[in-house]
Amino acid sequence: MQTRLAALLVGAAGALFTRSAAALAQVPAASLGPALEQPVARSTTPGNPLASVSSSSSAPSKTFFTHHDLELTALALTGTAMMSSFDTRLAHYSQTANVQGSTSRQSVVKNLTKINWASLTAASLTGYGLGRLAHSPAVSDVSLHTAEAVVLTTLISGAIRGPLGRTRPLVDINDPYHFRFGKGFTQLNNRSFPSLHSSTAFAAAAAISGEIHARSPSANAFVSPLLYTAAAIPGLTRIYLNQHWASDIVAGGFLGALVGSRVVSYAHSHGRSNLDRFLLGTSNGSVGGAVLSVSLAY
């Protein structure tokens, strides 16, 4: 009974802020489509990457998350709970000699796991700075939205990991349903669910994919699969290092894809805020959308 209840808790926590696998596969086209294909009126200033996109008379959504996201969380709950039933088996497999391999393989994996929220945030802010210095609205715009997605995802992940207190597999590889509620705020080994590596990587991938879709939909079909494949790597390294359960990785991926897609969708369907004008300049030649001023209400 305790195991079953814990499984439901894992699924419920994942569902609160995540979406289904189907939505993840359709982030550029389905989730972002309505907002990106019908943006509010933009200036035709030369250099504006969205100047050729026609405006729409339909009013933009006034909330960050939408009712559609609520519907998708039901699938996320089911998928996360189902994956958790395989956690122990996959954890044991990841620690076998064949998977662990040589010391050189272990070294490569440890280097790949350095792709995390800190490095992604730093890279995004660097891109933003370079874009501003080079007077490139597109570079600064994409980089800023990517940074926003990563930071917001980090905050939401922390809000889940802290109270839930799920224990990492390195503590007890045979008990994926060990929770110490509230301990996630103080104990590193109780911050397993969801994976921060996975969530932030997918947030960055979803944000960049959405920005590419806004500017060149045809290129998105080739670039997005590469982005999401790369986003899966940090999470897989955490399973290899026995730091996360498989369900942690799946839930993190869902969460990141949701937040990343919503950041870009909101940015491209709303007028620029005061913070946008401060960070991106006063020109109407780029699309703003700072999530810090957005209410996270469904």
FENHUDA-V530316 format. One record per backbone hydrogen bond with DSSP energy under -0.5 kcal/mol. CO is the residue of the C=O (numbers start at 0). NH is the residue of the N-H. Records with the same first field share a line. If there is no record, write none. Layout:
CO->NH ; NH
This chain:
0->4
1->5
2->6
3->7
4->8
5->9
6->10
7->11
8->12
9->13
10->14
11->15
12->16
13->16 ; 17
19->23
20->24
21->25
22->25
23->26
25->29 ; 30
26->31
29->33
31->35
32->36
33->37
35->38
38->55
44->47
46->48
47->50
49->52
65->68 ; 69
66->70
67->71
68->72
69->73
70->73 ; 74
71->74 ; 75
72->76
73->77
74->78
75->79
76->80
77->81
78->82
79->83
80->84
81->84
82->85
83->86
85->89
86->90
87->91
88->92
89->93
90->94
91->94
92->95
95->99
96->100
101->105
102->106
103->107
104->108
105->109
106->110
107->111
108->112
110->113
111->114
113->115
115->119
116->120
117->121
118->122
119->123
120->124
121->125
122->126
123->127
124->128
125->129
126->130
127->131
128->132
129->133
130->135
131->134
134->136
135->139
136->140
137->141
138->142
139->143
140->144
141->145
142->146
143->147
144->148
145->149
146->150
147->151
148->152
149->153
150->154
151->155
152->156
153->157
154->158
155->159
156->159 ; 160
157->161
158->162
159->163
160->164
161->181 ; 183 ; 184
162->181
164->179
165->191
167->170 ; 171
171->174
174->177
176->178
177->166
179->182
181->184
182->185 ; 186
185->187
186->189
187->190
188->167
194->198
195->199
196->200
197->201
198->202
199->203
200->204
201->205
202->206
203->207
204->208
205->209
206->210
207->211
208->212
209->213
210->214
211->215
215->218 ; 219
216->220
217->220
218->221 ; 222
219->223
221->225
222->226
223->227
224->228
225->229
226->230
227->231
228->232
229->232 ; 233
230->234
231->235
232->236
233->237
234->238
235->239
236->240
237->242 ; 243
238->241
241->169
244->247 ; 248
245->249
246->250
247->194 ; 251
248->252
249->253
250->254
251->255
252->256
253->257
254->258
255->259
256->260
257->261
258->262
259->263
260->264
261->265
262->266
263->267
265->268 ; 269
272->276
273->277
274->278
275->279
276->280
282->285
283->42
284->48
288->290
289->292
290->293
294->63 ; 296
296->64
